[in-house]
């Protein structure tokens, strides 16, 4: 008994293959084709075609498993492999025709495969749905991107470490509330960012473990009646495990949320460093200079050299944070399981990866083009009574309680301000008038380098400690 054509088919003609022309109906259930406006509104192929490598890799592993399980024949598998190889080559060469009416990367590839190898192409989709297929593709793609970002984070850290290695004895003011607080070495300041980016790298590595779980085999939402070997597919694709609940596998995107959160934190660190570079380069600070290749000029003011790369990196942090917010809002109202809303997860995720990668790459290069103005940094450290805490510590070691020493030093600073002098320039007699236990050795304590050297504790700014940290980071980043 033959089936009747759908109501919209002409008498005596077979129904159109929905994968051959998406403008036609999905199946016999539909009585009219999709409108051109809906095609344009719902299509994702304009941006999700970048998943093609992951889509082909997933399809090859799925097909091999189907053949191993006896669901499709060895000839079907050979035809599928041949067809997908040609499609991959055509995409690489720019010969592949992406069709809007086929909606997404999956249907475009499947339709072309069917055109190339016939029924074997139609059998490829056995035991899977686009729901588990797209979840698999995105995870495969993101896993690869995370690996690339890990290398860029290493490059960023190395650039900072090598700049720090040149400036362990370069004194600058450390700030709190943007007020001069205590002297630190410029190297110590830079290594603070190395610590931040090292944690960013750790976060990404941890995210990767949860990204690297296989959804394929969950099918539309409930699993499948075919005897699939999901663990075998996971091994073939390099996944660390299999998503254990079919509903969760197709519907959740917390791996994308977690990645974008980690990327946002990293971009916040980029933004903080960028803000400091902008400040340090300004005439009001004059701590550094940037190579011309990382600056732009003004269309009206010929004297300007603007740190546009740092400013733009600072601005792009808002872009990535915005993508995190978009993805959180995208997911928050969705009931189980898959909903079309999830098509909107890709553009924010793709742009987050692109933005973070480009920013890390150019920031690492820009750090390598920094010229440090040591004298300006040291002069700035002298302006804010940065060694006041050292004087308090000196008095504590002479037997004065810290709170009393704190008050004594406050009076010393008041005297220095009134006389327009640094603490280290106050006469010994003046200091002894505040506390008789003060002797000539106080002036070494009040010097900038004396202050640095005194903080010879793990994590401190003493040059000996900073050199040890530089060595530690170099060894870590070589691994």
C-alpha positions as CSV (number, residue, x, y, z in Angstrom):
1,X,0.0,0.0,0.0
2,X,1.4,3.4,-1.0
3,X,1.0,6.5,1.1
4,X,-1.0,9.4,-0.3
5,X,0.8,12.7,-1.1
6,X,0.3,15.5,1.4
7,X,-2.6,17.9,0.7
8,X,-0.3,20.6,-0.8
9,X,1.3,18.2,-3.3
10,X,0.0,18.1,-6.9
11,X,-1.8,14.8,-7.8
12,X,0.6,12.2,-9.2
13,X,3.7,14.0,-7.7
14,X,5.7,12.9,-4.7
15,X,6.0,15.2,-1.7
16,X,9.0,17.5,-1.8
17,X,11.9,16.4,0.3
18,X,11.9,18.9,3.2
19,X,15.7,18.9,3.3
20,X,15.9,19.6,-0.4
21,X,13.8,22.8,-0.1
22,X,13.1,24.1,3.4
23,X,10.6,26.5,1.8
24,X,8.3,23.5,1.5
25,X,6.7,21.9,4.5
26,X,8.6,20.0,7.2
27,X,6.4,16.9,6.7
28,X,3.0,15.8,5.6
29,X,1.6,17.4,8.7
30,X,2.0,20.9,7.2
31,X,-0.4,22.3,4.7
32,X,1.6,25.3,3.5
33,X,5.3,26.2,3.2
34,X,7.1,28.5,5.6
35,X,6.9,32.2,4.7
36,X,10.0,33.9,3.4
37,X,9.9,36.2,6.4
38,X,9.8,33.4,8.9
39,X,12.7,31.7,7.0
40,X,14.8,34.8,7.4
41,X,13.8,35.3,11.1
42,X,14.4,31.7,12.2
43,X,17.5,30.9,10.1
44,X,20.8,30.6,11.9
45,X,23.1,29.4,9.1
46,X,24.5,32.9,8.7
47,X,26.4,32.4,12.0
48,X,26.2,28.8,13.0
49,X,28.0,27.6,9.9
50,X,31.2,28.1,11.8
51,X,30.3,24.9,13.6
52,X,30.8,22.8,10.4
53,X,34.0,21.1,11.5
54,X,32.3,20.0,14.8
55,X,29.2,19.0,12.9
56,X,31.1,16.7,10.5
57,X,33.2,15.2,13.3
58,X,30.1,14.4,15.3
59,X,28.4,12.9,12.3
60,X,31.4,10.7,11.4
61,X,31.5,9.4,14.9
62,X,27.8,8.8,15.0
63,X,27.8,7.0,11.7
64,X,30.7,4.8,12.7
65,X,28.8,3.8,15.9
66,X,25.6,3.1,13.9
67,X,27.5,0.8,11.6
68,X,29.3,-0.9,14.5
69,X,25.9,-1.5,16.2
70,X,24.4,-2.9,13.0
71,X,21.9,0.0,12.6
72,X,23.3,1.0,9.2
73,X,25.3,-1.1,6.7
74,X,29.1,-0.9,6.1
75,X,28.3,0.5,2.6
76,X,26.2,3.2,4.2
77,X,29.0,4.1,6.4
78,X,31.5,4.2,3.5
79,X,29.1,6.4,1.5
80,X,28.6,8.8,4.5
81,X,32.4,9.1,5.1
82,X,33.0,9.8,1.4
83,X,30.3,12.4,1.2
84,X,31.3,14.2,4.4
85,X,34.9,14.2,3.2
86,X,33.8,16.0,0.0
87,X,31.6,18.4,1.9
88,X,34.5,19.3,4.3
89,X,36.8,19.9,1.3
90,X,34.2,22.0,-0.4
91,X,33.7,24.2,2.7
92,X,37.4,24.6,3.2
93,X,37.7,25.7,-0.5
94,X,34.8,28.1,-0.3
95,X,32.8,26.0,-2.8
96,X,30.0,25.0,-0.5
97,X,26.6,26.7,-1.1
98,X,25.0,27.6,2.2
99,X,21.2,27.9,1.8
100,X,19.1,30.1,3.9
101,X,16.0,27.9,3.4
102,X,17.8,25.0,5.0
103,X,18.0,27.1,8.2
104,X,21.1,25.9,9.9
105,X,24.5,24.2,9.5
106,X,23.1,20.8,10.3
107,X,20.4,20.7,7.6
108,X,22.7,22.3,5.0
109,X,25.3,19.6,5.5
110,X,22.7,16.8,5.7
111,X,21.0,17.9,2.5
112,X,24.2,18.1,0.6
113,X,25.2,14.7,1.9
114,X,22.0,13.2,0.7
115,X,22.4,14.8,-2.7
116,X,25.9,13.3,-2.9
117,X,25.3,9.8,-1.6
118,X,21.5,9.2,-1.6
119,X,19.7,7.1,1.0
120,X,22.9,6.7,3.1
121,X,22.8,10.4,3.8
122,X,19.2,10.1,5.0
123,X,20.1,7.2,7.3
124,X,22.8,9.3,9.1
125,X,20.2,11.0,11.3
126,X,19.0,7.7,12.8
127,X,19.0,7.8,16.5
128,X,19.7,11.5,16.9
129,X,17.9,14.8,16.7
130,X,19.1,18.3,15.9
131,X,18.6,19.0,19.6
132,X,21.4,16.7,20.8
133,X,23.3,17.3,17.6
134,X,23.6,21.1,18.1
135,X,24.5,20.6,21.8
136,X,27.3,18.3,20.7
137,X,28.5,20.6,18.0
138,X,28.7,23.6,20.4
139,X,30.6,21.6,23.0
140,X,33.1,20.3,20.5
141,X,33.6,23.8,19.1
142,X,33.9,25.4,22.5
143,X,36.4,22.8,23.7
144,X,38.7,23.6,20.8
145,X,38.4,27.3,21.5
146,X,39.1,26.9,25.2
147,X,42.4,25.1,24.2
148,X,43.3,28.0,22.0
149,X,42.5,30.6,24.7
150,X,44.6,28.7,27.2
151,X,47.6,29.3,25.0
152,X,46.8,33.0,24.7
153,X,46.5,33.3,28.5
154,X,49.9,31.8,28.8
155,X,51.3,34.3,26.3
156,X,49.7,37.2,28.3
157,X,51.2,36.0,31.5
158,X,54.7,35.5,29.9
159,X,54.6,39.1,28.6
160,X,53.9,40.4,32.0
161,X,56.5,38.2,33.7
162,X,59.2,39.2,31.3
163,X,58.5,42.9,31.7
164,X,58.5,42.4,35.5
165,X,61.9,40.6,35.4
166,X,63.4,43.9,34.1
167,X,62.0,46.0,36.9
168,X,62.3,44.2,40.2
169,X,64.2,47.2,41.6
170,X,62.0,49.9,39.9
171,X,60.1,51.7,42.6
172,X,56.6,53.0,42.1
173,X,53.8,54.1,44.5
174,X,51.3,51.5,45.5
175,X,47.9,53.0,45.8
176,X,44.8,52.6,47.8
177,X,41.8,54.8,47.1
178,X,44.0,56.2,44.3
179,X,46.1,57.8,47.0
180,X,49.8,57.1,47.4
181,X,50.0,54.4,50.1
182,X,53.3,52.5,50.2
183,X,56.2,52.0,47.8
184,X,56.2,48.8,45.8
185,X,58.3,47.6,42.9
186,X,56.9,47.9,39.4
187,X,57.6,44.2,39.0
188,X,55.5,43.3,42.0
189,X,52.6,45.4,40.6
190,X,52.8,43.6,37.3
191,X,52.9,40.2,38.9
192,X,49.6,40.9,40.6
193,X,48.1,40.7,37.1
194,X,49.9,37.5,36.4
195,X,48.2,36.0,39.4
196,X,44.8,37.2,38.1
197,X,45.4,35.7,34.7
198,X,46.7,32.5,36.1
199,X,43.4,32.1,38.0
200,X,41.6,32.9,34.8
201,X,43.5,30.0,33.1
202,X,42.6,27.7,35.9
203,X,38.9,28.6,35.6
204,X,38.9,27.9,31.9
205,X,40.6,24.5,32.5
206,X,37.9,23.7,35.0
207,X,35.1,24.8,32.7
208,X,36.5,22.6,30.0
209,X,35.8,19.5,32.1
210,X,32.1,20.3,32.1
211,X,32.0,21.4,28.5
212,X,33.6,18.0,27.5
213,X,30.6,15.8,28.2
214,X,28.7,14.2,25.3
215,X,25.0,15.0,24.7
216,X,24.7,12.9,21.5
217,X,22.3,10.0,21.9
218,X,19.8,12.0,24.0
219,X,18.0,12.5,20.7
220,X,15.1,15.0,20.8
221,X,14.7,14.7,24.6
222,X,13.9,11.2,25.8
223,X,16.8,9.1,24.4
224,X,16.2,6.6,21.5
225,X,15.1,3.1,21.0
226,X,18.1,2.3,18.8
227,X,21.0,0.4,20.5
228,X,23.4,3.3,20.6
229,X,26.9,3.0,22.1
230,X,27.1,6.5,23.6
231,X,30.2,5.8,25.5
232,X,32.0,4.6,22.3
233,X,31.0,7.9,20.6
234,X,32.3,9.8,23.6
235,X,35.7,8.0,23.3
236,X,35.9,8.6,19.6
237,X,35.3,12.3,20.0
238,X,37.6,12.7,23.0
239,X,34.8,13.5,25.5
240,X,35.5,12.8,29.1
241,X,32.0,11.5,29.8
242,X,28.4,11.2,28.7
243,X,25.5,13.5,29.7
244,X,23.5,11.2,32.0
245,X,20.0,12.7,31.6
246,X,18.6,13.1,28.2
247,X,16.4,16.0,29.2
248,X,19.3,17.9,30.7
249,X,21.6,17.0,27.8
250,X,19.5,18.7,25.1
251,X,18.2,21.7,27.0
252,X,20.8,23.2,29.3
253,X,23.5,25.6,28.4
254,X,25.1,26.1,31.7
255,X,28.5,25.1,30.2
256,X,28.1,28.2,27.9
257,X,27.1,30.3,30.8
258,X,30.0,29.1,32.9
259,X,32.5,29.8,30.0
260,X,31.1,33.3,29.5
261,X,31.3,34.0,33.2
262,X,34.9,32.9,33.2
263,X,35.6,35.0,30.1
264,X,33.9,38.0,31.8
265,X,36.1,37.7,34.8
266,X,39.2,37.6,32.6
267,X,38.0,40.6,30.7
268,X,37.5,42.5,34.0
269,X,41.2,41.8,34.7
270,X,42.1,43.0,31.2
271,X,40.0,46.1,31.8
272,X,41.8,46.9,35.1
273,X,45.2,46.5,33.5
274,X,44.1,48.6,30.6
275,X,42.8,51.4,32.9
276,X,46.2,51.5,34.6
277,X,48.0,51.6,31.3
278,X,45.8,54.6,30.3
279,X,46.6,56.3,33.6
280,X,50.3,55.5,33.5
281,X,50.7,56.9,30.0
282,X,48.9,60.2,30.7
283,X,50.9,63.3,31.4
284,X,49.6,63.5,34.9
285,X,51.4,60.2,35.7
286,X,54.0,59.8,33.0
287,X,55.0,56.4,34.3
288,X,55.3,54.6,30.9
289,X,55.3,55.1,27.2
290,X,53.7,52.8,24.6
291,X,55.1,51.9,21.3
292,X,53.6,54.0,18.5
293,X,52.1,50.9,16.9
294,X,49.7,50.6,19.8
295,X,48.6,54.3,19.7
296,X,46.6,56.6,17.5
297,X,46.7,60.3,16.9
298,X,44.1,63.0,16.9
299,X,42.4,64.4,13.9
300,X,42.6,68.0,15.3
301,X,45.3,67.9,18.0
302,X,48.7,67.0,16.5
303,X,50.4,66.6,19.8
304,X,48.2,63.6,20.9
305,X,49.3,60.0,21.2
306,X,46.2,58.1,22.4
307,X,46.3,54.7,24.0
308,X,43.4,53.4,21.9
309,X,44.2,49.7,22.2
310,X,44.1,49.9,26.0
311,X,40.9,52.0,25.9
312,X,39.2,49.6,23.5
313,X,40.2,46.6,25.5
314,X,38.7,48.3,28.5
315,X,35.5,48.9,26.6
316,X,35.2,45.4,25.2
317,X,35.0,44.1,28.7
318,X,31.5,45.5,28.8
319,X,30.7,43.7,25.6
320,X,31.6,40.3,27.1
321,X,29.8,41.0,30.4
322,X,26.8,41.9,28.3
323,X,26.9,38.6,26.6
324,X,26.9,36.8,30.0
325,X,23.8,38.8,31.0
326,X,22.2,37.9,27.7
327,X,22.8,34.2,28.1
328,X,21.6,34.2,31.7
329,X,18.4,36.0,30.7
330,X,18.0,33.6,27.7
331,X,18.0,30.6,30.0
332,X,16.1,31.8,33.0
333,X,12.6,31.3,31.8
334,X,12.9,28.1,29.7
335,X,11.0,25.0,30.8
336,X,12.4,21.6,29.9
337,X,13.4,20.7,27.4
338,X,14.7,22.3,24.2
339,X,13.2,25.5,23.0
340,X,14.0,27.7,20.0
341,X,15.3,30.3,22.4
342,X,18.5,28.4,22.5
343,X,19.3,29.4,18.9
344,X,20.2,32.7,20.5
345,X,23.0,31.2,22.6
346,X,25.5,31.1,19.7
347,X,26.1,34.6,18.7
348,X,26.9,35.8,22.2
349,X,29.1,32.7,22.8
350,X,30.9,33.1,19.5
351,X,31.5,36.8,20.0
352,X,32.7,36.2,23.5
353,X,35.4,33.7,22.3
354,X,36.4,36.1,19.4
355,X,36.6,39.1,21.6
356,X,38.6,37.4,24.4
357,X,41.0,35.8,22.0
358,X,41.6,39.1,20.0
359,X,42.0,41.1,23.3
360,X,44.5,38.7,24.9
361,X,46.5,38.5,21.7
362,X,46.9,42.3,21.3
363,X,47.3,43.0,25.0
364,X,50.2,40.6,25.3
365,X,51.9,42.3,22.3
366,X,51.2,45.8,23.8
367,X,52.8,44.9,27.1
368,X,55.9,43.9,25.2
369,X,56.0,47.4,23.8
370,X,55.9,49.3,27.2
371,X,58.8,51.6,28.0
372,X,59.1,52.3,31.7
373,X,60.0,55.8,33.0
374,X,61.7,54.8,36.3
375,X,62.5,58.3,37.5
376,X,58.9,59.4,37.2
377,X,57.7,56.4,39.1
378,X,60.2,57.0,41.9
379,X,59.4,60.7,42.1
380,X,55.7,59.9,42.4
381,X,56.4,57.5,45.3
382,X,58.2,60.3,47.1
383,X,55.2,62.7,46.9
384,X,52.7,60.9,49.2
385,X,54.7,60.1,52.3
386,X,54.7,56.4,51.2
387,X,57.1,55.3,54.0
388,X,54.9,56.5,56.8
389,X,53.9,52.9,57.7
390,X,57.6,52.0,57.8
391,X,58.2,54.7,60.4
392,X,55.3,53.3,62.5
393,X,56.8,49.8,62.2
394,X,60.2,51.2,63.2
395,X,58.6,52.6,66.4
396,X,56.9,49.4,67.2
397,X,60.2,47.6,67.0
398,X,61.5,50.2,69.5
399,X,58.7,49.1,71.9
400,X,55.9,51.5,71.1
401,X,52.4,50.0,70.7
402,X,51.3,50.2,67.1
403,X,48.3,52.4,67.7
404,X,50.5,54.9,69.6
405,X,53.1,54.6,66.8
406,X,50.4,55.3,64.3
407,X,49.5,58.5,66.1
408,X,53.2,59.6,66.4
409,X,53.7,59.2,62.7
410,X,50.6,61.2,61.9
411,X,52.2,64.1,63.8
412,X,55.4,63.5,61.8
413,X,53.5,63.7,58.5
414,X,51.7,66.9,59.6
415,X,55.1,68.5,60.3
416,X,56.5,67.3,57.0
417,X,53.5,68.7,55.1
418,X,53.8,72.0,56.9
419,X,57.5,72.3,56.0
420,X,57.0,70.9,52.4
421,X,59.4,68.0,53.1
422,X,59.3,64.3,52.7
423,X,59.5,62.3,55.9
424,X,63.0,61.2,55.1
425,X,64.0,64.9,54.9
426,X,62.9,65.8,58.4
427,X,65.8,66.6,60.7
428,X,66.7,63.9,63.2
429,X,66.1,66.3,66.0
430,X,62.5,66.9,64.8
431,X,61.8,63.2,64.7
432,X,63.4,62.7,68.1
433,X,61.1,65.4,69.5
434,X,58.2,63.0,68.6
435,X,59.9,59.9,70.0
436,X,63.2,59.9,71.8
437,X,64.0,56.3,70.8
438,X,64.5,57.4,67.1
439,X,68.1,57.2,66.0
440,X,70.1,57.8,62.8
441,X,69.1,54.4,61.4
442,X,65.6,55.7,60.8
443,X,66.7,57.3,57.5
444,X,67.3,53.9,56.0
445,X,63.9,52.8,57.1
446,X,62.4,56.0,55.5
447,X,64.0,55.5,52.1
448,X,62.0,54.0,49.3
449,X,64.3,51.0,48.8
450,X,64.6,50.5,52.5
451,X,60.9,50.2,52.5
452,X,60.9,47.7,49.7
453,X,63.7,45.6,51.2
454,X,61.9,45.5,54.6
455,X,59.0,43.6,53.1
456,X,60.9,40.4,52.6
457,X,58.0,38.1,53.3
458,X,56.4,35.5,51.0
459,X,54.2,37.6,48.7
460,X,55.9,40.8,49.6
461,X,57.4,43.5,47.4
462,X,61.0,43.0,48.5
463,X,63.2,42.5,45.3
464,X,64.4,39.1,46.6
465,X,60.8,37.9,47.0
466,X,59.8,39.4,43.6
467,X,62.7,37.6,41.9
468,X,61.6,34.4,43.4
469,X,58.1,34.9,42.1
470,X,59.4,35.7,38.6
471,X,61.3,32.4,38.7
472,X,58.2,30.5,39.9
473,X,56.1,31.9,37.2
474,X,58.7,31.3,34.5
475,X,58.9,27.7,35.5
476,X,55.1,27.3,35.7
477,X,54.6,28.8,32.3
478,X,57.2,26.6,30.6
479,X,55.2,23.5,31.4
